[in-house]
Amino acid sequence: MIGLDQYGDKLFSIQEINQLIKVCEALQATCRQPTEIDLKVITFAEELKALCLEALKLNKLVFAAGD
């Protein structure tokens, strides 16, 4: 898997960015209820997926900063 640590920084490789896209798609497919939490998850997944796709398009990597 991706191996995230909420306290550490992470530079995602192209392979990991593709994994993130798949995770986002799975989240979007799973969260189908109109509850507040599902809507927040769906919005987050959409925006993260868009960021990942843009990074791939521009041949860039994605960086996550820990707490």
N, C-alpha and C positions, 0 to 999 in steps of 0.2 A: 504494500500500500504506500501511501504518500509519506507517512511518518512525521506528522505535525507535532510540535511541542508548543503549547500556548505561551511559553516563556522565552522561547528561542526564535531567532531569525531563520528564514528559509528562502533560498533561491531555487525556484522550480525549474527543472530541466524541461525540454520540449516534451519528453515522454510523460513527465509528471503533469504538465499543462494539459495534455490530452486526457490524462486520468481525471484531472479536475473537471474537465468538460463533461466526461461521462458521469461523474458524481453529481454535477449540477443537473444533468438531464434526468438522472434517477430521482433526485429530490423533487424536480418539477412534476414527474410522473406520480410520485408517491403522495405529495401534498395536494389533495384535491378538495379539501373541505374549506368552506369560506370562513374559517376561524381566523382570528387575528394572528396567531402564531404561524399558521399555514401561509397566510398572505405574506408575512414577513420573510418566511423561508423561501417562498416562490420568488419574491422580489430580489432577495439576496442571490439566489441561484441564477436568475436571469442576468443580473448585473455582473456576477463573477464570470459567467459563461461568456458574456460579451467582452469582458476584459481579456479573458484567455484567448478568444478568437482574434481580437485585435493584436495581441502580443504575437501570436503565430503569424498573422498577416504581415506584421512589421519586422519579423525575425528577431523579436525581443524575448526576454525571459520575464517571469513574474516573481516579485519579491514580496514576502510576507514578513512584517515586523512583529516580533513577539511583544508581550506585555511589558 
